[in-house]
Amino acid sequence: MSYGINVIRKKDFKTSEWSGGTTTQLMIHPQDSLYSERNFKWRLSSAKVDVEESTFTNLPGIWRIIMIIEGELKLKHKGHHKANLKPFQQDSFSGEYETRSFGKVTDFNLMMGKGCKGSLEHISLNNGESKNITFTNDGRHDTTDITEVFYCVDGEIEILTEINETINLFQGDLISVTRSAKDNPLTFKFSNNIEKEVKIIKAAVYY
């Protein structure tokens, strides 16, 4: 089995400003693709919204999942559904929807182009708690590659890989694991060794 691990530190992310706040790009695939040209297969980002109301950028052909990190957000997708989101709740919708948002928040975004599927999940670890997390293909045999990303929302997390390598993530850091969908499952151990709860967001992308 072969897989690739990439650790990205908070200091290495690039943050850009927009009319309603800031956006930090966390990952984009392929790596040489550009959000401005909409030529990516998938993209992860975190936005800080500083205005009470905003209109989402129209993104034809893109499917979006948003999870709230801090604050509360109301989404209205014209002609479709509405969503009221509190921290670590999520909504999934087409980038073609005419979407308005209400509320000042920090959020976590997964954008996916044609041929990609994905999900977001909130993981929490109490003080002294460890959890084995197994990477599987989730029954998706129609895809070639899988990337699973773990973003440390707060605190500090210790990760023990299958080859007994220890990796520490701090607030705002992430680790990604990319492998073939045909590979056998592998398991990493996640541990919280600090004196408070640790919150993580897991993103899985199949492409």
C-alpha positions as a Markdown table, in Angstrom:
| # | Residue | x | y | z |
|---|---|---|---|---|
| 1 | Met | 0.0 | 0.0 | 0.0 |
| 2 | Ser | 1.2 | 3.5 | -0.8 |
| 3 | Tyr | -0.2 | 6.8 | 0.4 |
| 4 | Gly | 0.9 | 10.4 | 0.5 |
| 5 | Ile | 0.9 | 12.5 | 3.7 |
| 6 | Asn | 1.0 | 16.3 | 3.6 |
| 7 | Val | 1.2 | 18.5 | 6.6 |
| 8 | Ile | 0.4 | 22.2 | 6.1 |
| 9 | Arg | 1.0 | 24.7 | 8.9 |
| 10 | Lys | -1.2 | 27.7 | 9.6 |
| 11 | Lys | 1.6 | 30.1 | 8.8 |
| 12 | Asp | 1.8 | 28.7 | 5.2 |
| 13 | Phe | -1.8 | 29.4 | 4.2 |
| 14 | Lys | -2.7 | 32.4 | 2.0 |
| 15 | Thr | -5.5 | 34.7 | 3.1 |
| 16 | Ser | -7.3 | 37.0 | 0.7 |
| 17 | Glu | -9.8 | 39.8 | 1.3 |
| 18 | Trp | -13.3 | 40.1 | -0.2 |
| 19 | Ser | -16.1 | 42.6 | 0.3 |
| 20 | Gly | -17.6 | 40.8 | 3.3 |
| 21 | Gly | -14.5 | 39.5 | 5.1 |
| 22 | Thr | -11.5 | 37.2 | 4.4 |
| 23 | Thr | -11.0 | 33.7 | 2.9 |
| 24 | Thr | -8.1 | 31.4 | 3.6 |
| 25 | Gln | -7.4 | 28.7 | 1.0 |
| 26 | Leu | -6.4 | 25.5 | 2.8 |
| 27 | Met | -6.0 | 23.1 | -0.2 |
| 28 | Ile | -6.8 | 23.0 | -3.9 |
| 29 | His | -6.5 | 20.1 | -6.4 |
| 30 | Pro | -4.8 | 20.0 | -8.7 |
| 31 | Gln | -2.2 | 22.1 | -6.9 |
| 32 | Asp | -1.5 | 24.3 | -9.8 |
| 33 | Ser | -5.2 | 25.2 | -10.4 |
| 34 | Leu | -6.6 | 28.6 | -9.5 |
| 35 | Tyr | -9.9 | 29.4 | -7.8 |
| 36 | Ser | -10.2 | 32.6 | -9.9 |
| 37 | Glu | -10.1 | 30.4 | -13.1 |
| 38 | Arg | -12.5 | 27.8 | -11.7 |
| 39 | Asn | -10.3 | 25.0 | -13.1 |
| 40 | Phe | -10.0 | 23.0 | -9.8 |
| 41 | Lys | -11.4 | 19.6 | -9.1 |
| 42 | Trp | -11.9 | 20.4 | -5.4 |
| 43 | Arg | -11.0 | 23.1 | -3.0 |
| 44 | Leu | -11.0 | 23.5 | 0.8 |
| 45 | Ser | -11.1 | 27.0 | 2.5 |
| 46 | Ser | -12.1 | 28.8 | 5.6 |
| 47 | Ala | -13.9 | 32.1 | 5.4 |
| 48 | Lys | -14.4 | 34.8 | 8.1 |
| 49 | Val | -17.6 | 36.7 | 7.3 |
| 50 | Asp | -17.6 | 40.2 | 8.9 |
| 51 | Val | -21.0 | 41.5 | 7.5 |
| 52 | Glu | -24.5 | 40.6 | 8.6 |
| 53 | Glu | -25.7 | 39.9 | 5.0 |
| 54 | Ser | -23.9 | 38.7 | 1.9 |
| 55 | Thr | -24.6 | 37.1 | -1.4 |
| 56 | Phe | -22.6 | 34.0 | -2.4 |
| 57 | Thr | -20.5 | 34.0 | -5.6 |
| 58 | Asn | -22.3 | 32.1 | -8.4 |
| 59 | Leu | -20.3 | 28.9 | -9.1 |
| 60 | Pro | -21.8 | 26.9 | -12.0 |
| 61 | Gly | -20.8 | 23.2 | -12.0 |
| 62 | Ile | -19.6 | 23.3 | -8.4 |
| 63 | Trp | -21.2 | 21.5 | -5.4 |
| 64 | Arg | -20.6 | 23.0 | -2.0 |
| 65 | Ile | -20.6 | 21.9 | 1.6 |
| 66 | Ile | -20.3 | 24.5 | 4.4 |
| 67 | Met | -19.7 | 23.8 | 8.1 |
| 68 | Ile | -19.8 | 26.5 | 10.7 |
| 69 | Ile | -16.8 | 26.9 | 13.0 |
| 70 | Glu | -17.9 | 29.9 | 15.0 |
| 71 | Gly | -21.1 | 31.9 | 15.1 |
| 72 | Glu | -24.5 | 31.2 | 13.6 |
| 73 | Leu | -25.5 | 31.4 | 10.0 |
| 74 | Lys | -28.8 | 31.4 | 8.1 |
| 75 | Leu | -28.7 | 30.4 | 4.4 |
| 76 | Lys | -31.5 | 31.1 | 1.9 |
| 77 | His | -31.2 | 29.4 | -1.4 |
| 78 | Lys | -33.8 | 31.1 | -3.7 |
| 79 | Gly | -36.2 | 28.6 | -5.0 |
| 80 | His | -34.7 | 25.8 | -2.9 |
| 81 | His | -34.2 | 25.2 | 0.8 |
| 82 | Lys | -33.2 | 27.3 | 3.8 |
| 83 | Ala | -30.7 | 26.3 | 6.6 |
| 84 | Asn | -30.0 | 27.6 | 10.1 |
| 85 | Leu | -26.6 | 26.5 | 11.1 |
| 86 | Lys | -24.8 | 26.5 | 14.5 |
| 87 | Pro | -21.2 | 25.5 | 15.1 |
| 88 | Phe | -20.3 | 22.2 | 13.4 |
| 89 | Gln | -23.6 | 22.0 | 11.6 |
| 90 | Gln | -23.5 | 21.9 | 7.8 |
| 91 | Asp | -25.4 | 22.5 | 4.6 |
| 92 | Ser | -24.9 | 21.1 | 1.1 |
| 93 | Phe | -26.0 | 22.9 | -2.0 |
| 94 | Ser | -25.2 | 23.7 | -5.7 |
| 95 | Gly | -23.0 | 26.7 | -6.4 |
| 96 | Glu | -25.5 | 27.6 | -9.1 |
| 97 | Tyr | -28.1 | 28.5 | -6.4 |
| 98 | Glu | -28.8 | 32.1 | -5.7 |
| 99 | Thr | -27.7 | 32.1 | -2.1 |
| 100 | Arg | -27.8 | 34.8 | 0.6 |
| 101 | Ser | -26.3 | 34.4 | 4.0 |
| 102 | Phe | -27.2 | 36.1 | 7.3 |
| 103 | Gly | -24.8 | 36.2 | 10.2 |
| 104 | Lys | -21.2 | 36.9 | 11.1 |
| 105 | Val | -19.4 | 33.6 | 11.2 |
| 106 | Thr | -16.2 | 31.6 | 10.6 |
| 107 | Asp | -16.9 | 28.7 | 8.3 |
| 108 | Phe | -15.2 | 25.7 | 6.6 |
| 109 | Asn | -15.9 | 25.1 | 2.9 |
| 110 | Leu | -15.6 | 22.2 | 0.5 |
| 111 | Met | -16.1 | 22.9 | -3.2 |
| 112 | Met | -16.3 | 20.0 | -5.7 |
| 113 | Gly | -16.4 | 20.0 | -9.4 |
| 114 | Lys | -17.8 | 17.4 | -11.8 |
| 115 | Gly | -16.8 | 13.8 | -10.9 |
| 116 | Cys | -16.0 | 14.5 | -7.2 |
| 117 | Lys | -17.9 | 13.4 | -4.2 |
| 118 | Gly | -17.2 | 14.5 | -0.6 |
| 119 | Ser | -18.2 | 15.0 | 3.0 |
| 120 | Leu | -17.5 | 16.9 | 6.1 |
| 121 | Glu | -17.5 | 15.6 | 9.7 |
| 122 | His | -16.8 | 17.1 | 13.1 |
| 123 | Ile | -14.6 | 15.1 | 15.4 |
| 124 | Ser | -14.0 | 16.0 | 19.1 |
| 125 | Leu | -11.6 | 14.4 | 21.6 |
| 126 | Asn | -11.8 | 15.0 | 25.3 |
| 127 | Asn | -8.8 | 15.5 | 27.5 |
| 128 | Gly | -6.7 | 12.3 | 27.5 |
| 129 | Glu | -8.9 | 10.6 | 24.8 |
| 130 | Ser | -7.5 | 8.7 | 21.9 |
| 131 | Lys | -9.4 | 7.5 | 18.8 |
| 132 | Asn | -8.4 | 5.2 | 16.0 |
| 133 | Ile | -9.5 | 6.5 | 12.6 |
| 134 | Thr | -9.7 | 4.1 | 9.8 |
| 135 | Phe | -9.3 | 5.2 | 6.2 |
| 136 | Thr | -11.5 | 3.2 | 3.8 |
| 137 | Asn | -12.9 | 3.7 | 0.3 |
| 138 | Asp | -16.4 | 4.0 | 1.8 |
| 139 | Gly | -17.8 | 1.7 | -0.9 |
| 140 | Arg | -17.0 | 4.2 | -3.6 |
| 141 | His | -15.4 | 1.9 | -6.2 |
| 142 | Asp | -16.2 | 4.4 | -9.0 |
| 143 | Thr | -13.4 | 6.8 | -8.0 |
| 144 | Thr | -9.7 | 6.6 | -8.5 |
| 145 | Asp | -8.3 | 8.6 | -5.6 |
| 146 | Ile | -9.3 | 9.6 | -2.1 |
| 147 | Thr | -8.0 | 12.5 | -0.1 |
| 148 | Glu | -8.9 | 12.8 | 3.6 |
| 149 | Val | -8.1 | 16.0 | 5.4 |
| 150 | Phe | -8.0 | 16.7 | 9.2 |
| 151 | Tyr | -8.1 | 20.4 | 10.1 |
| 152 | Cys | -7.3 | 21.3 | 13.7 |
| 153 | Val | -9.9 | 23.9 | 14.7 |
| 154 | Asp | -8.4 | 24.4 | 18.2 |
| 155 | Gly | -6.1 | 22.8 | 20.7 |
| 156 | Glu | -3.4 | 20.3 | 19.7 |
| 157 | Ile | -3.6 | 16.8 | 18.4 |
| 158 | Glu | -1.0 | 14.0 | 18.2 |
| 159 | Ile | -1.3 | 11.6 | 15.3 |
| 160 | Leu | 0.4 | 8.2 | 15.2 |
| 161 | Thr | 0.6 | 6.8 | 11.6 |
| 162 | Glu | 0.8 | 3.1 | 10.6 |
| 163 | Ile | 4.6 | 3.3 | 10.4 |
| 164 | Asn | 4.8 | 4.7 | 14.0 |
| 165 | Glu | 5.6 | 8.2 | 12.8 |
| 166 | Thr | 4.3 | 10.9 | 15.2 |
| 167 | Ile | 2.8 | 14.1 | 13.8 |
| 168 | Asn | 1.6 | 17.0 | 15.9 |
| 169 | Leu | -1.1 | 19.4 | 14.7 |
| 170 | Phe | -1.7 | 22.8 | 16.3 |
| 171 | Gln | -4.6 | 25.2 | 16.0 |
| 172 | Gly | -5.1 | 26.1 | 12.3 |
| 173 | Asp | -2.8 | 23.3 | 11.0 |
| 174 | Leu | -4.0 | 20.4 | 8.8 |
| 175 | Ile | -2.9 | 17.0 | 7.6 |
| 176 | Ser | -4.0 | 15.3 | 4.3 |
| 177 | Val | -3.7 | 11.7 | 3.4 |
| 178 | Thr | -4.1 | 10.8 | -0.3 |
| 179 | Arg | -4.3 | 7.2 | -1.6 |
| 180 | Ser | -5.8 | 5.0 | -4.2 |
| 181 | Ala | -9.4 | 4.0 | -3.8 |
| 182 | Lys | -8.3 | 0.4 | -4.4 |
| 183 | Asp | -6.0 | 0.3 | -1.4 |
| 184 | Asn | -6.8 | -1.6 | 1.7 |
| 185 | Pro | -7.9 | 0.4 | 4.8 |
| 186 | Leu | -5.3 | 1.9 | 7.1 |
| 187 | Thr | -5.6 | 3.3 | 10.6 |
| 188 | Phe | -4.1 | 6.3 | 12.3 |
| 189 | Lys | -4.3 | 7.0 | 16.1 |
| 190 | Phe | -5.4 | 10.5 | 17.1 |
| 191 | Ser | -4.7 | 11.5 | 20.7 |
| 192 | Asn | -5.6 | 14.6 | 22.8 |
| 193 | Asn | -2.9 | 15.2 | 25.4 |
| 194 | Ile | -3.9 | 18.7 | 26.5 |
| 195 | Glu | -6.3 | 19.7 | 29.3 |
| 196 | Lys | -9.2 | 20.7 | 27.1 |
| 197 | Glu | -11.4 | 19.3 | 24.4 |
| 198 | Val | -9.9 | 19.3 | 20.9 |
| 199 | Lys | -12.1 | 19.9 | 17.8 |
| 200 | Ile | -11.2 | 18.7 | 14.3 |
| 201 | Ile | -13.0 | 18.9 | 11.0 |
| 202 | Lys | -12.5 | 15.9 | 8.7 |
| 203 | Ala | -13.0 | 16.4 | 4.9 |
| 204 | Ala | -13.1 | 13.4 | 2.6 |
| 205 | Val | -13.0 | 13.8 | -1.2 |
| 206 | Tyr | -13.4 | 11.0 | -3.7 |
| 207 | Tyr | -12.3 | 11.8 | -7.2 |
